[in-house]
Amino acid sequence: MEVIRFDECNVNMGPPDGMTEEEVETIPVHVGKFENGMPCTTVCLKLSDAELAEVQRTGVVWLQLMTPRMPPIYMSVLKPFEEPQPEKAPACGSLVMPEAGAPFHCGDAGTADGEVRLCDPCKARQPGGG
């Protein structure tokens, strides 16, 4: 995975005390607060084609932290700085393998009239429950 810079980055976070740049590289992050006032540091990771293929195969991502405790974390495929459209929840883009028909990505136009096809979890997030 590659750490990538995004428009909202406001800090270059260097290694923690006692570690060097060779051990932990400086990364671009956004430091701010959640709506409830709790501190929040956001980083964006881009998966390689091989990593995407492995996620598609296994459906999992592993997270390891250099700490003896697991702090509260939030992981998402959606950019946290963009407000979802109030009339429609965003599609996740995951590959859907229906029992009948061709595979599709959640959010793709599925018909000639442009109807958007969604996975079941995204349908459930829509106003009215899909």
DSSP file (Angstrom, degrees, kcal/mol; ACC not computed):
  #  RESIDUE AA STRUCTURE BP1 BP2  ACC     N-H-->O    O-->H-N    N-H-->O    O-->H-N    TCO  KAPPA ALPHA  PHI   PSI    X-CA   Y-CA   Z-CA
    1    1 A M              0   0    0      0, 0.0     2,-0.5     0, 0.0    46,-0.2   0.000 360.0 360.0 360.0 144.5    0.0    0.0    0.0
    2    2 A E  E     -A   46   0A   0     44,-2.5    44,-3.1     2,-0.0     2,-0.4  -0.943 360.0-130.6-115.6 131.5    1.2    3.5   -0.8
    3    3 A V  E     -A   45   0A   0     -2,-0.5     2,-0.4    42,-0.2    42,-0.2  -0.677  32.4-163.6 -76.3 128.8    0.4    6.5    1.3
    4    4 A I  E     -A   44   0A   0     40,-2.5    40,-0.6    -2,-0.4     2,-0.2  -0.912  18.4-118.1-120.9 147.0   -0.9    9.3   -1.0
    5    5 A R        -     0   0    0     -2,-0.4     2,-0.3    38,-0.1    24,-0.0  -0.534  31.6-169.5 -75.3 142.4   -1.3   13.0   -0.5
    6    6 A F    >   -     0   0    0     -2,-0.2     3,-2.2     1,-0.0    38,-0.0  -0.899  37.1 -99.2-131.6 163.1   -4.9   14.4   -0.8
    7    7 A D  T 3  S+     0   0    0     -2,-0.3    -2,-0.0     1,-0.3    -1,-0.0   0.791 118.2  54.0 -53.7 -35.2   -6.2   17.9   -1.0
    8    8 A E  T 3  S+     0   0    0     22,-0.0    -1,-0.3     2,-0.0    21,-0.1   0.482  75.0 127.9 -83.9  -1.8   -7.1   18.2    2.7
    9    9 A C    <   +     0   0    0     -3,-2.2    21,-0.3     1,-0.1     3,-0.1  -0.301  22.9 164.9 -55.3 132.4   -3.6   17.2    4.0
   10   10 A N        +     0   0    0     19,-2.1     2,-0.3     1,-0.2    20,-0.2   0.346  56.3  44.5-131.7   2.9   -2.4   19.8    6.5
   11   11 A V  E     -B   29   0B   0     18,-1.9    18,-2.9     2,-0.0     2,-0.7  -0.996  60.8-143.2-147.6 141.9    0.5   18.1    8.2
   12   12 A N  E     -B   28   0B   0     -2,-0.3     2,-0.6    16,-0.2    14,-0.1  -0.936  30.7-150.0-100.0 108.6    3.5   16.0    7.3
   13   13 A M  E     -B   27   0B   0     14,-3.0    14,-2.4    -2,-0.7    -2,-0.0  -0.711  14.3-163.9 -88.6 117.1    3.7   13.5   10.1
   14   14 A G        -     0   0    0     -2,-0.6    11,-0.1    12,-0.2     6,-0.1  -0.201  36.0 -60.9 -88.3-178.1    7.2   12.4   10.9
   15   15 A P        -     0   0    0      0, 0.0    -1,-0.2     0, 0.0     3,-0.1  -0.246  59.6-105.1 -61.6 150.6    8.5    9.4   12.9
   16   16 A P    >   -     0   0    0      0, 0.0     3,-2.0     0, 0.0     8,-0.1  -0.289  55.2 -68.4 -69.9 163.8    7.6    9.3   16.6
   17   17 A D  T 3  S+     0   0    0      1,-0.3     3,-0.1    -2,-0.0     0, 0.0  -0.242 124.3  26.4 -52.1 136.0   10.2   10.1   19.2
   18   18 A G  T 3  S+     0   0    0      1,-0.3     2,-0.3    -3,-0.1    -1,-0.3   0.404 105.8  92.2  90.1  -2.4   12.9    7.4   19.3
   19   19 A M    <   -     0   0    0     -3,-2.0    -1,-0.3     5,-0.0     2,-0.2  -0.891  63.6-136.6-124.3 157.0   12.5    6.3   15.7
   20   20 A T    >>  -     0   0    0     -2,-0.3     4,-2.5    -3,-0.1     3,-0.8  -0.613  29.0-106.9-107.9 167.1   14.2    7.5   12.5
   21   21 A E  T 34 S+     0   0    0      1,-0.3    -1,-0.1     2,-0.2     5,-0.0   0.788 120.6  59.7 -61.2 -28.7   13.0    8.3    9.0
   22   22 A E  T 34 S+     0   0    0      1,-0.2    -1,-0.3     2,-0.1     3,-0.2   0.817 111.5  39.7 -69.3 -29.6   14.6    5.0    7.8
   23   23 A E  T <4 S+     0   0    0     -3,-0.8     2,-0.4     1,-0.3    -2,-0.2   0.867 134.3  13.6 -85.4 -40.6   12.3    3.1   10.3
   24   24 A V  S  < S-     0   0    0     -4,-2.5    -1,-0.3    -8,-0.1    -2,-0.1  -0.935  80.9-140.6-141.3 111.4    9.1    5.1    9.8
   25   25 A E        -     0   0    0     -2,-0.4     2,-0.2    -3,-0.2    -3,-0.1  -0.347  26.7-100.3 -75.9 153.9    8.8    7.5    6.8
   26   26 A T        -     0   0    0     -2,-0.1   -12,-0.2   -14,-0.1    -1,-0.1  -0.507  44.8-166.3 -67.8 135.8    7.1   10.9    7.0
   27   27 A I  E     -B   13   0B   0    -14,-2.4   -14,-3.0    -2,-0.2     2,-0.4  -0.951  22.9-114.4-128.9 148.1    3.6   10.8    5.6
   28   28 A P  E     +B   12   0B   0      0, 0.0    16,-0.4     0, 0.0     2,-0.3  -0.665  47.2 162.0 -79.4 131.8    1.0   13.4    4.6
   29   29 A V  E     -B   11   0B   0    -18,-2.9   -19,-2.1    -2,-0.4   -18,-1.9  -0.888  39.9-120.1-139.8 168.8   -2.0   13.5    6.8
   30   30 A H  E     -C   42   0C   0     12,-2.2    12,-2.8   -21,-0.3     2,-0.5  -0.984  24.7-162.5-111.2 125.6   -5.0   15.6    7.8
   31   31 A V  E     +C   41   0C   0     -2,-0.5    10,-0.2    10,-0.2     2,-0.2  -0.946  38.0 110.9-108.3 124.3   -5.1   16.4   11.5
   32   32 A G  E     -C   40   0C   0      8,-2.9     8,-2.5    -2,-0.5     2,-0.3  -0.687  58.4 -79.6-159.0-149.0   -8.5   17.7   12.7
   33   33 A K  E     -C   39   0C   0      6,-0.3     5,-0.1    -2,-0.2     2,-0.0  -0.979  28.5-119.1-137.6 148.7  -11.5   16.7   14.8
   34   34 A F    >   -     0   0    0      4,-2.9     3,-2.1    -2,-0.3     6,-0.1  -0.280  47.3 -94.5 -70.6 170.2  -14.5   14.5   14.5
   35   35 A E  T 3  S+     0   0    0      1,-0.3    -1,-0.1     2,-0.1    -2,-0.0   0.787 127.7  57.7 -58.8 -27.8  -18.0   16.2   14.8
   36   36 A N  T 3  S-     0   0    0      2,-0.1    -1,-0.3     1,-0.0    -2,-0.0   0.413 121.8-106.3 -85.3   3.2  -18.0   15.2   18.5
   37   37 A G  S <  S+     0   0    0     -3,-2.1    -2,-0.1     1,-0.3     3,-0.1   0.330  74.1 138.6  92.5  -7.7  -14.7   17.1   19.1
   38   38 A M        -     0   0    0      1,-0.1    -4,-2.9    -5,-0.1    -1,-0.3  -0.455  61.9-100.6 -70.5 143.9  -12.4   14.0   19.4
   39   39 A P  E     -C   33   0C   0      0, 0.0     2,-0.4     0, 0.0    -6,-0.3  -0.297  42.1-170.0 -65.2 150.1   -9.1   14.4   17.7
   40   40 A C  E     -C   32   0C   0     -8,-2.5    -8,-2.9    -3,-0.1     2,-0.5  -0.988  16.2-167.3-146.6 130.4   -8.7   12.7   14.3
   41   41 A T  E     -C   31   0C   0     -2,-0.4     2,-0.4   -10,-0.2   -10,-0.2  -0.987  16.2-163.1-117.5 126.9   -5.8   12.0   12.0
   42   42 A T  E     +C   30   0C   0    -12,-2.8   -12,-2.2    -2,-0.5     2,-0.3  -0.924  11.0 176.7-116.8 134.0   -6.6   10.8    8.5
   43   43 A V        -     0   0    0     -2,-0.4     2,-0.5   -14,-0.2   -14,-0.1  -0.951  20.6-138.8-129.2 150.7   -4.3    9.1    6.0
   44   44 A C  E     -A    4   0A   0    -40,-0.6   -40,-2.5   -16,-0.4     2,-0.4  -0.952  15.8-165.8-114.9 129.3   -5.2    7.8    2.5
   45   45 A L  E     -A    3   0A   0     -2,-0.5     2,-0.5   -42,-0.2   -42,-0.2  -0.941   6.3-154.1-116.1 133.0   -3.7    4.5    1.3
   46   46 A K  E     -A    2   0A   0    -44,-3.1   -44,-2.5    -2,-0.4     2,-0.3  -0.923  14.5-140.2-107.1 127.6   -3.7    3.4   -2.3
   47   47 A L        -     0   0    0     -2,-0.5     2,-0.0   -46,-0.2    -2,-0.0  -0.621  15.7-124.2 -85.5 143.1   -3.7   -0.4   -3.0
   48   48 A S     >  -     0   0    0     -2,-0.3     4,-2.8     1,-0.1     5,-0.2  -0.284  32.4-101.4 -73.6 168.8   -1.6   -1.8   -5.8
   49   49 A D  H  > S+     0   0    0      1,-0.2     4,-2.2     2,-0.2     5,-0.1   0.901 125.9  50.5 -59.1 -40.5   -3.3   -4.0   -8.4
   50   50 A A  H  > S+     0   0    0      2,-0.2     4,-1.9     1,-0.2    -1,-0.2   0.899 110.8  48.3 -65.5 -40.1   -1.9   -7.1   -6.7
   51   51 A E  H  > S+     0   0    0      2,-0.2     4,-2.6     1,-0.2    -2,-0.2   0.905 110.4  51.6 -66.9 -40.5   -3.3   -5.9   -3.3
   52   52 A L  H  X S+     0   0    0     -4,-2.8     4,-2.6     1,-0.2    -2,-0.2   0.911 109.1  50.8 -60.8 -41.4   -6.7   -5.2   -4.9
   53   53 A A  H  X S+     0   0    0     -4,-2.2     4,-2.1     2,-0.2    -1,-0.2   0.893 110.5  49.1 -62.9 -39.6   -6.7   -8.7   -6.4
   54   54 A E  H  X S+     0   0    0     -4,-1.9     4,-2.9     2,-0.2     5,-0.4   0.899 110.8  49.5 -68.0 -40.3   -5.9  -10.2   -2.9
   55   55 A V  H  X S+     0   0    0     -4,-2.6     4,-3.1     1,-0.2    -2,-0.2   0.918 111.3  50.0 -63.3 -42.5   -8.7   -8.1   -1.3
   56   56 A Q  H  < S+     0   0    0     -4,-2.6    -2,-0.2    -5,-0.2    -1,-0.2   0.895 114.4  45.4 -61.2 -39.1  -11.1   -9.3   -4.0
   57   57 A R  H  < S+     0   0    0     -4,-2.1    -2,-0.2    -5,-0.2    -1,-0.2   0.920 130.1  20.6 -70.0 -45.1  -10.0  -12.9   -3.4
   58   58 A T  H  < S-     0   0    0     -4,-2.9    -3,-0.2     2,-0.2    -2,-0.2   0.752  86.2-138.6-100.2 -28.4  -10.1  -12.8    0.4
   59   59 A G     <  +     0   0    0     -4,-3.1     2,-0.3    -5,-0.4    -4,-0.1   0.641  66.9 105.8  77.3  13.5  -12.4   -9.9    1.3
   60   60 A V        -     0   0    0     -6,-0.3     2,-0.4    -5,-0.1    -1,-0.3  -0.901  49.7-164.4-129.7 156.9  -10.1   -8.8    4.1
   61   61 A V        -     0   0    0     -2,-0.3     2,-0.4    -3,-0.1    -6,-0.0  -0.995  19.8-141.3-132.5 135.8   -7.5   -6.1    5.0
   62   62 A W        -     0   0    0     -2,-0.4     2,-0.4     2,-0.0    -2,-0.0  -0.789  12.0-164.0 -99.8 141.9   -5.2   -6.5    7.9
   63   63 A L        -     0   0    0     -2,-0.4     2,-0.4     2,-0.0    -2,-0.0  -0.993   6.5-177.7-126.6 125.1   -4.2   -3.5   10.2
   64   64 A Q        -     0   0    0     -2,-0.4     2,-0.4     2,-0.0    -2,-0.0  -0.984   6.1-165.4-122.5 136.4   -1.2   -3.6   12.6
   65   65 A L        -     0   0    0     -2,-0.4     2,-1.9     2,-0.2    -2,-0.0  -0.919  28.0-123.6-119.8 144.9   -0.4   -0.7   14.9
   66   66 A M  S    S+     0   0    0     -2,-0.4    -2,-0.0     2,-0.0     3,-0.0  -0.495  81.8  91.8 -85.4  69.9    2.9   -0.1   16.8
   67   67 A T  S    S-     0   0    0     -2,-1.9    -2,-0.2     1,-0.0     0, 0.0  -0.979  78.6-126.8-157.6 149.6    1.1    0.1   20.1
   68   68 A P  S    S+     0   0    0      0, 0.0     2,-0.3     0, 0.0    -2,-0.0   0.597  96.0  51.7 -78.0  -8.4    0.3   -2.5   22.9
   69   69 A R  S    S-     0   0    0     -3,-0.0    -4,-0.0     0, 0.0    -2,-0.0  -0.880  85.0-118.9-125.2 157.5   -3.4   -1.4   22.8
   70   70 A M        -     0   0    0     -2,-0.3     3,-0.1     3,-0.0     0, 0.0  -0.842  31.0-155.1 -96.3 106.3   -5.9   -1.0   20.0
   71   71 A P        -     0   0    0      0, 0.0     2,-0.1     0, 0.0    -4,-0.0  -0.370  37.1 -82.2 -72.8 160.8   -7.0    2.6   19.8
   72   72 A P        +     0   0    0      0, 0.0     2,-0.3     0, 0.0     0, 0.0  -0.446  59.7 180.0 -61.6 132.6  -10.4    3.4   18.3
   73   73 A I        -     0   0    0     -2,-0.1     2,-0.4    -3,-0.1    -3,-0.0  -0.900  22.7-155.3-131.2 161.6  -10.1    3.5   14.5
   74   74 A Y        -     0   0    0     -2,-0.3     2,-0.4     2,-0.0     0, 0.0  -0.965  12.8-173.2-137.3 121.2  -12.4    4.1   11.6
   75   75 A M        +     0   0    0     -2,-0.4     2,-0.3     2,-0.0    -2,-0.0  -0.916  13.0 161.2-114.8 143.0  -11.6    2.6    8.2
   76   76 A S        -     0   0    0     -2,-0.4    -2,-0.0     1,-0.1     0, 0.0  -0.987  44.7-141.7-153.4 157.8  -13.6    3.4    5.0
   77   77 A V  S    S+     0   0    0     -2,-0.3     2,-0.4     2,-0.1    -1,-0.1   0.454  85.6  85.8 -95.7  -5.1  -13.4    3.4    1.3
   78   78 A L  S    S-     0   0    0     12,-0.0    14,-0.0     1,-0.0    -2,-0.0  -0.796  90.7-110.1 -99.1 138.0  -15.3    6.7    1.2
   79   79 A K    >   -     0   0    0     -2,-0.4     3,-1.2     1,-0.2    -2,-0.1  -0.500  24.1-148.2 -65.8 123.0  -13.5   10.0    1.4
   80   80 A P  T 3  S+     0   0    0      0, 0.0    -1,-0.2     0, 0.0    -2,-0.0   0.610  89.8  62.9 -73.8 -10.0  -14.5   11.4    4.9
   81   81 A F  T 3  S+     0   0    0      2,-0.1     2,-0.5     0, 0.0    -2,-0.1   0.545  88.0  81.5 -91.8  -7.0  -14.3   15.1    3.7
   82   82 A E  S <  S-     0   0    0     -3,-1.2    -4,-0.0     0, 0.0     0, 0.0  -0.861  77.3-132.8-103.2 130.2  -17.0   14.8    1.2
   83   83 A E        -     0   0    0     -2,-0.5    -2,-0.1     1,-0.1     2,-0.0  -0.634  25.2-120.3 -77.9 131.0  -20.7   15.0    2.3
   84   84 A P        -     0   0    0      0, 0.0     5,-0.1     0, 0.0    -1,-0.1  -0.389  38.7 -92.3 -66.1 151.1  -22.8   12.2    0.8
   85   85 A Q    >   -     0   0    0      3,-0.4     3,-1.2     1,-0.2     0, 0.0  -0.456  32.4-135.5 -62.7 131.1  -25.7   13.5   -1.3
   86   86 A P  T 3  S+     0   0    0      0, 0.0    -1,-0.2     0, 0.0     3,-0.1   0.816 102.3  51.0 -62.5 -29.6  -28.7   13.8    1.1
   87   87 A E  T 3  S+     0   0    0      1,-0.2     2,-0.3    39,-0.1    -2,-0.1   0.651 121.4  25.3 -82.7 -12.8  -31.1   12.1   -1.4
   88   88 A K  S <  S-     0   0    0     -3,-1.2    -3,-0.4    38,-0.1    -1,-0.2  -0.960  72.9-129.8-154.7 129.7  -28.9    9.1   -2.0
   89   89 A A        -     0   0    0     -2,-0.3    37,-0.1    33,-0.2    36,-0.0  -0.473  44.5 -97.4 -72.6 151.4  -26.2    7.3    0.0
   90   90 A P        -     0   0    0      0, 0.0     2,-0.2     0, 0.0    -1,-0.1  -0.299  32.1-116.8 -70.3 154.7  -22.9    6.7   -2.0
   91   91 A A        -     0   0    0      1,-0.1    27,-0.1    16,-0.1    16,-0.1  -0.636  14.5-140.2 -86.2 150.3  -22.2    3.4   -3.7
   92   92 A C        -     0   0    0     -2,-0.2    15,-0.1     2,-0.1    -1,-0.1   0.678  24.4-132.1 -89.1 -17.9  -19.1    1.5   -2.4
   93   93 A G        +     0   0    0     13,-0.5    14,-0.1     1,-0.2     3,-0.1   0.520  51.3 151.7  81.6   3.9  -17.8    0.3   -5.8
   94   94 A S        -     0   0    0     11,-0.2    12,-3.0     1,-0.1     2,-0.4  -0.314  53.6-102.2 -70.7 154.8  -17.3   -3.3   -4.6
   95   95 A L  E     -D  105   0D   0     10,-0.2     2,-0.5     8,-0.1    10,-0.2  -0.633  35.8-155.9 -77.3 128.0  -17.6   -6.2   -7.1
   96   96 A V  E     -D  104   0D   0      8,-3.8     8,-1.9    -2,-0.4    23,-0.0  -0.915   8.4-163.6-109.6 129.6  -20.9   -7.9   -6.9
   97   97 A M        -     0   0    0     -2,-0.5     5,-0.1     6,-0.2     4,-0.1  -0.802  17.0-161.4-111.9  86.9  -21.2  -11.5   -8.1
   98   98 A P        -     0   0    0      0, 0.0     3,-0.1     0, 0.0    -2,-0.0  -0.262  27.0-121.1 -68.6 156.2  -25.0  -12.1   -8.5
   99   99 A E  S    S+     0   0    0      1,-0.2     2,-0.4     3,-0.0    -2,-0.0   0.867 103.4  28.4 -63.4 -34.8  -26.4  -15.7   -8.6
  100  100 A A  S    S+     0   0    0      2,-0.1    -1,-0.2     0, 0.0     2,-0.1  -0.981 112.0  21.3-126.7 140.4  -27.8  -14.9  -12.1
  101  101 A G  S    S-     0   0    0     -2,-0.4     0, 0.0    -3,-0.1     0, 0.0  -0.286  94.9 -42.8  97.7 175.5  -26.3  -12.4  -14.5
  102  102 A A        -     0   0    0      1,-0.1    -2,-0.1    -2,-0.1    -6,-0.0  -0.459  62.6-100.2 -80.7 149.1  -23.0  -10.8  -15.1
  103  103 A P        -     0   0    0      0, 0.0     2,-0.3     0, 0.0    -6,-0.2  -0.290  46.2-179.7 -60.8 153.5  -20.8   -9.5  -12.2
  104  104 A F  E     -D   96   0D   0     -8,-1.9    -8,-3.8   -10,-0.1     2,-0.4  -0.968  29.5-108.8-149.8 163.1  -20.9   -5.7  -11.8
  105  105 A H  E >   -D   95   0D   0     -2,-0.3     3,-2.4   -10,-0.2   -10,-0.2  -0.828  44.4-102.0 -96.3 136.0  -19.4   -3.0   -9.5
  106  106 A C  T 3  S+     0   0    0    -12,-3.0   -13,-0.5    -2,-0.4    12,-0.2  -0.353 111.2  28.0 -55.9 125.0  -21.7   -1.3   -7.0
  107  107 A G  T 3  S+     0   0    0     10,-3.6    -1,-0.3     1,-0.4    11,-0.2   0.270  89.0 132.1 103.2  -9.0  -22.7    2.1   -8.5
  108  108 A D    <   -     0   0    0     -3,-2.4     9,-3.1     9,-0.4     2,-0.4  -0.426  68.4-104.8 -72.5 149.6  -22.3    1.1  -12.1
  109  109 A A  B     -E  116   0E   0      7,-0.2     7,-0.3     1,-0.1     6,-0.1  -0.642  37.9-173.1 -70.1 125.9  -25.1    1.9  -14.6
  110  110 A G        +     0   0    0      5,-3.7     2,-0.3    -2,-0.4    -1,-0.1   0.640  56.9  36.0-101.8 -15.9  -26.8   -1.4  -15.2
  111  111 A T  S >  S-     0   0    0      4,-0.7     3,-2.0     1,-0.1     6,-0.0  -0.848  86.1-102.1-134.0 169.3  -29.3   -0.6  -17.9
  112  112 A A  T 3  S+     0   0    0     -2,-0.3    -1,-0.1     1,-0.3    -3,-0.0   0.783 119.4  60.1 -61.6 -27.2  -29.5    1.5  -21.1
  113  113 A D  T 3  S-     0   0    0      1,-0.0    -1,-0.3     2,-0.0    -3,-0.0   0.420 119.7-108.7 -84.2   4.7  -31.6    4.1  -19.2
  114  114 A G    <   +     0   0    0     -3,-2.0    -2,-0.1     1,-0.2     2,-0.1   0.591  55.8 167.6  85.2  10.6  -28.8    4.6  -16.7
  115  115 A E        -     0   0    0     -6,-0.1    -5,-3.7     1,-0.1    -4,-0.7  -0.385  35.1-125.9 -59.0 132.2  -30.3    2.9  -13.7
  116  116 A V  B     -E  109   0E   0     -7,-0.3     2,-0.4    -6,-0.1    -7,-0.2  -0.682  15.6-143.2 -87.5 132.1  -27.6    2.4  -11.1
  117  117 A R        -     0   0    0     -9,-3.1   -10,-3.6    -2,-0.4    -9,-0.4  -0.804  21.6-170.7 -95.0 133.5  -27.0   -1.1   -9.7
  118  118 A L        -     0   0    0     -2,-0.4     2,-0.1   -12,-0.2   -12,-0.1  -0.884  24.0-114.4-124.5 153.1  -26.1   -1.4   -6.0
  119  119 A C     >  -     0   0    0     -2,-0.3     4,-2.3     1,-0.1     5,-0.2  -0.375  43.5-100.5 -73.9 165.5  -24.9   -4.1   -3.7
  120  120 A D  H  > S+     0   0    0      1,-0.2     4,-2.2     2,-0.2     5,-0.2   0.899 120.7  51.6 -59.7 -44.7  -27.3   -5.1   -0.9
  121  121 A P  H  > S+     0   0    0      0, 0.0     4,-1.0     0, 0.0    -1,-0.2   0.902 112.4  46.6 -60.8 -38.3  -25.6   -3.1    1.9
  122  122 A C  H  > S+     0   0    0      2,-0.2     4,-0.7     1,-0.2     3,-0.3   0.878 109.4  54.3 -70.6 -36.2  -25.7    0.0   -0.2
  123  123 A K  H >< S+     0   0    0     -4,-2.3     3,-1.0     1,-0.2    -1,-0.2   0.916 106.2  53.1 -58.3 -42.1  -29.3   -0.6   -1.1
  124  124 A A  H 3< S+     0   0    0     -4,-2.2    -1,-0.2     1,-0.2    -2,-0.2   0.785 105.0  54.7 -66.3 -26.9  -30.1   -0.8    2.6
  125  125 A R  H 3< S+     0   0    0     -4,-1.0    -1,-0.2    -3,-0.3    -2,-0.2   0.623  87.5 101.8 -81.3 -12.3  -28.5    2.6    3.2
  126  126 A Q  S X< S-     0   0    0     -3,-1.0     3,-2.7    -4,-0.7     4,-0.1  -0.349  93.5 -86.2 -68.8 150.9  -30.6    4.3    0.6
  127  127 A P  G >  S+     0   0    0      0, 0.0     3,-0.6     0, 0.0    -1,-0.1  -0.369 122.0  22.7 -54.0 131.6  -33.6    6.4    1.8
  128  128 A G  G 3  S-     0   0    0      1,-0.2    -2,-0.1     2,-0.1    -3,-0.1   0.455 127.2 -84.2  84.9   1.0  -36.5    4.0    2.2
  129  129 A G  G <         0   0    0     -3,-2.7    -1,-0.2     1,-0.2    -4,-0.1   0.680 360.0 360.0  77.1  18.0  -34.1    1.0    2.5
  130  130 A G    <         0   0    0     -3,-0.6    -1,-0.2    -4,-0.1    -6,-0.1   0.464 360.0 360.0  84.7 360.0  -33.6    0.4   -1.2
